[in-house]
């Protein structure tokens, strides 16, 4: 099975506590190979009050966290039974497993936080094969030539009409092949 992103409902205001508890449970139960990342979607906002600028961190989706995990019975049980979790979004209930977020949804949320769905260096390296999932080169495969983390872009060598062509793509337009 492959790891995917899921939305987990929590008690509002308890997102960071649930994140901490879930990470602790995954570690103590040896589930790091199934529960990878837990993220509380947040954005920095600049607030002006009485002529003074303050930077404030605001939750994008109060009462929700994102979990990158492999959906198997054990991992599903651990997440659902973490204190503060009220359930998964995208599940009909009655014991049905939830639907994962699409790569476009994940890219949009993580991109607005300055993060990437792909863990560059851990998941994606130069010379890795990738599949283009967006833009004019969608559904083509190519080899990574350079990675520019600062601008969230990479150069990929694609086979266009029998000739290798280097194209620049955003991280949101590819997935590992």
C-alpha positions in Angstrom: 0.0 0.0 0.0 1.0 3.6 -0.5 1.0 6.5 1.9 -1.6 9.1 1.3 -3.0 12.2 3.1 -6.1 12.1 5.2 -8.1 14.8 7.1 -8.7 14.0 10.8 -11.4 15.8 12.8 -10.4 16.9 16.3 -11.8 18.9 19.1 -11.4 22.6 18.1 -8.5 24.2 19.9 -6.9 20.8 20.6 -5.2 20.3 17.2 -1.6 20.6 18.6 -2.3 18.3 21.5 -3.8 15.7 19.2 -0.8 16.0 16.9 1.6 15.5 19.8 -0.4 12.5 21.1 -0.7 10.9 17.7 3.0 11.2 17.0 3.8 9.8 20.5 1.4 6.8 20.0 2.8 6.1 16.5 6.3 6.1 18.0 5.5 4.0 21.1 3.6 1.4 19.1 6.2 1.1 16.4 4.0 2.5 13.6 6.4 5.0 12.1 6.4 2.9 8.9 2.6 3.5 8.6 2.0 7.0 10.2 4.5 9.4 8.7 3.6 13.1 9.1 1.0 14.9 11.2 0.4 18.5 10.3 -1.7 21.2 11.8 -2.4 23.5 8.8 -1.5 27.1 9.8 -0.6 30.4 8.2 1.2 33.4 9.4 -0.9 36.6 9.3 0.2 40.1 10.0 -2.2 42.0 12.2 -2.1 45.7 12.7 -3.5 46.8 16.1 -3.1 50.4 17.4 -0.5 51.1 14.7 1.7 48.1 15.8 2.3 45.2 13.4 2.2 41.7 15.0 2.7 38.4 13.4 0.1 35.9 14.3 -0.2 32.2 13.5 -3.8 31.3 12.5 -5.1 27.8 11.9 -6.4 27.4 8.4 -8.9 24.7 9.3 -9.8 24.9 13.1 -10.7 21.4 14.4 -8.8 19.5 11.6 -5.3 18.0 11.2 -3.7 16.3 8.2 -2.1 12.9 8.6 0.1 11.2 6.0 -0.3 7.5 6.5 -0.7 4.1 5.0 -4.3 3.2 5.5 -4.3 -0.3 7.1 -6.5 -1.6 9.9 -3.8 -1.0 12.6 -2.9 2.5 11.6 -6.6 3.4 11.2 -7.3 2.1 14.7 -4.5 4.0 16.3 -5.5 7.3 14.7 -9.2 6.9 15.4 -8.6 6.0 19.1 -6.1 8.8 19.8 -7.6 11.1 22.6 -9.1 14.2 21.0 -9.8 12.6 17.6 -13.5 12.6 16.7 -13.1 10.8 13.3 -11.9 10.9 9.7 -13.3 13.2 7.0 -14.4 11.3 3.9 -15.7 8.2 5.8 -19.4 7.3 5.8 -18.9 5.8 9.3 -20.2 2.3 10.0 -16.6 1.0 9.9 -15.9 2.4 6.4 -12.4 3.6 5.7 -12.1 7.2 4.6 -11.1 8.5 1.1 -7.7 10.2 0.9 -7.1 13.8 -0.3 -6.2 14.3 -3.9 -2.6 15.3 -4.7 -3.9 18.7 -5.9 -5.7 19.3 -2.6 -2.6 18.3 -0.6 -0.3 20.5 -2.8 -2.6 23.5 -2.4 -2.8 23.2 1.4 0.9 22.4 2.0 2.0 25.0 -0.6 0.2 27.7 1.2 2.2 26.7 4.3 5.5 26.7 2.3 5.8 22.9 2.5 5.8 20.2 -0.1 4.0 16.8 -0.3 7.3 15.3 -1.4 10.1 15.1 1.0 13.0 16.3 -1.1 16.1 14.4 -0.1 14.2 11.6 1.5 11.7 10.9 -1.2 12.9 12.7 -4.3 16.5 13.0 -5.5 18.3 14.0 -8.7 18.1 11.1 -11.4 14.8 9.8 -9.9 12.0 9.0 -12.3 8.8 11.2 -11.9 5.4 11.3 -13.5 4.0 14.7 -14.5 0.5 15.1 -13.1 -0.3 18.7 -14.2 0.3 21.2 -16.9 0.8 20.6 -20.6 3.1 17.6 -20.0 0.6 15.7 -17.9 0.9 11.8 -17.9 4.5 12.0 -19.2 7.5 10.4 -17.4 10.9 12.0 -17.0 14.1 12.0 -15.0 14.9 14.8 -12.4 17.9 16.8 -13.4 17.9 19.6 -10.8 15.9 20.5 -7.7 15.4 24.2 -6.6 13.8 23.9 -3.1 13.8 27.7 -2.6 11.4 28.2 -5.6 9.7 24.8 -5.2 10.7 24.0 -8.8 12.7 21.3 -10.6 14.0 20.5 -14.0 13.0 17.3 -15.6 14.2 15.6 -18.8 11.2 14.5 -20.8 11.2 12.5 -24.1 9.5 14.8 -26.6 9.3 13.4 -30.1 12.3 11.1 -29.6 14.5 13.9 -28.2 15.4 14.6 -24.6 14.0 18.0 -23.6 14.6 19.7 -20.2 11.5 21.4 -18.8 11.0 23.4 -15.6 8.1 22.2 -13.4 6.6 23.1 -10.1 6.8 20.5 -7.3 3.0 20.4 -7.4 3.0 19.2 -11.0 4.9 15.9 -10.4 4.7 12.7 -8.3 7.3 10.1 -7.9 7.0 7.3 -10.5 
